[in-house]
Amino acid sequence: MPKEILDIPKYGCINLHGSILPKYRGAAPIQWAILNGDKTTGVTTIYMNEKMDEGDIILKEEINIGEYETTGELWNRLSSIGAKLLLETVNQIEKGIAPRIPQGKDFTIAPMLNKEMSKIDWNIEASKIKNLVCGLNPIMGAYTMYEGKKIKIWKIEISEEVSKQVPGYIIEANDKKGLKIATKDKVIIVKEIQGENSKRMSINDFLRGNKLEIGKILK
């Protein structure tokens, strides 16, 4: 935003950002916190300047990220916390007691997401697949291919079971016991899924109407 616009308000312009700045400046801070497997994140209010999310810090509040918390769930929590922090920020500015802390040069960027990153690579650790699934829920969803058809996986759990099959191998698939898939290290248990040209549903409902063959390799 141009400086001549930012200088119009008497007390300057402020912004609420979905990370603990200077970490994750940019368009997708909430998503990248989950995609990277961070344990904590938060919200920050800043005085705006001409550069992206680079202004002086006013207030911030940090929270823990749940093990299987999705971007949508975290977004909702941060929006509530952020609203309260923004009110406190305005109150402190009005009273003339708001701090102004320069961010410094030690920062990271949270770029926009792209569709290419949403394809699951079963050759990596289960924890990284979990981060991808949670981080892209509900923005676009992580997907895999089965017999030439796209299947989106919305929710998973990581089993304690060590994987003994090639990554992507379907270990179990029935509407009673669910869907288990091998990864590089652990076995993943799928909880919510979406077939091609279908709607999101629990894995049990999906497998009652769709057959996934044990031994097939997801691509």
N, C-alpha and C positions, 0 to 999 in steps of 0.2 A: 504494500500500500504506500503511495507517495507521501513524503514527509509533510507536504503542505496540507494533506488531509488529516494526518495523525496529529498535527499541531493545532487543529481547530478546537477540540475540547479543552477547557481550562485545565483539567487535571490529567490530560493525556488519554490515550486509548488503552484498554486492557483486554486480555484474552485468557480464556481457560483452555488448557491443553491436557490431553489424556495420557500424560506420562510424568515422571519425575525429571524435569529438565535439568541439565542439558541432554539427557538420554532420550533418544527417539524424537528428534525434531522431524517434522514432516507430516505426510498425509495419513499414515496408518500406524500410529503408535500403539494402539490397543492390540491390534492384530499381531504386530511384530513381537510384542512382549510375550504372547502365547506361542507364536511360531518358534521363537528362540528358547522356549522352555524356562523363562524367567520365573523366579519364585515370588517376586514382589513387583509392584508398579504403583501408580497413583495419579494424582492430578496436580497441576501447577497453574497458578495465575501469574501473568507477566505483564509488564508494560510493553506495548507493541512498538517495534521500530520498522524500518524499511525492509529488513531481512526476515526470512522465515523462522518463526519461533525462537528468535535470538535475543529478544528483549530482556531487560532486568527482571529477576524473579521477585515476586511479592510474597506469596504464600504457597505452601505445598502440603499435601497429605499423602502418606504412603499406606498401602494395604497389601496383604498377602493374596496371591493368586491360588485358587483351588487346583488340586491335582488334575481334575478333568473339566475345569471351568472353560466354557467356550467364549469366543469373542463376544457373542450376543449377551451372554450372562454377565461378563465382566463389564461390558459397555453400560448395561443397565445399572450395575452397582456404582460405577464411576460417575454416571450422570447424576445420581442422587448425592453422592459425596461432593461432586464438583459444584452443584447448585448451592450447597451450604458454604463451601469455600469461597465461592464468588460473592455471596452476600457478606461474608466476613471481610473479604477484600475491599468491597465498596465501603463498608462501615469504617474500616481503618483508614482508607483514603480520605473519607469525609472528616475524620477526626485528626488527620494530619500525622498519623502514627504508622502508616504503612511502610514496611522496609523496602529497600531497593537494592537487590544483590546482583551484581554482574554475573553472567553465566560462565565466563572464561572460555577457553579454547578446547577443552576436553569434552567433545560431544559426539553423538552418533545420530545417524539418519534413519528414518522409517519411511522408505519409498512406497509408492502406490503398488498394490498387488497386481499380478497379471495371471491370466488363465493358464499359462504354461506351467506355473508352479503348482497347480492343483492336482496333477497326476501323481498318484502314490507310487513310490519306488519301494518295492517290498524287500530290496536288498540292503536296506538300512536298518538301524536299531528300532525296536518297537516304540521306544520313547519318542523318537523323532517323528515316527508316523502318527503317534498320538498327538504330538504338538501340531502337526499339519492338519489333522482332522478337526481338532478343537479350534485352531486358529482361523480356519476357513468356514467355520459354522457361526452364523448363517450367511456369510457374505457370498460365497460361491459353491462351497462344498468340495471336499477332496474326492477324487474318483479313481476307479480302476476299470479294467476291461475284462469281460468274461464272454468268451465265444463271439467276439466282435461287437459286443454291446457294452455301453457305458453304464456303470453302476456307481452311484454316489454313496459314500459312507459318511454318515453324520455323527455317529457316536460309537465309541469303542471303549473297551477296558483291556488292560494288559494282564495276562495270566502269569502266574508264577511258573508255569510250565515252560521248560526250555525247548526251543524249536529243534526238531531232529529231521525236518524235511527241508527241501529247497524253498527259498523265499517265494511267497505267493501261493504255496501249496494249500489247497482246501483240505483241512484235516477232518472237519466235521461240518455237516450241513443238514439239519432237520428241525422241524418246528417245535420239537420238545427240548432238544439239547442246544439248539442255536447254531451259530456259525463261528468256526475257529479257523484262523489263517496263520500260516507260518511266516515269520520274518527272519531277519539275520540272526536274532538272538532269542527272543521270546515268542510266545504264541499270543495272537490278538483275538479277543472275543468281540464280535460286532454286535452292537446293541440297537442301532437304528440305521436304516438303509433306504435307498430309493432306486428302483429299477428305471431303465430307460423309458421315457414317455409315461412315467407313473408318478405317484406321490410318495412323500416320506412316510415311513411306517416302521413299527417295531420289527426286529428281525424275525420273530415268531410268526407275525402276520404275513410277512414277505414270503417266508419259506412254506407257508401253507398253500400259496398260490404259484410259487416259482421254484423250480428245481435247480439247485447248484450241485454239480457232481463232485463227490469226494475224489481227490487225486488230480483234479484239474488245476492248472496253474494260472493265477490271475496275472494279467500283464499291466 
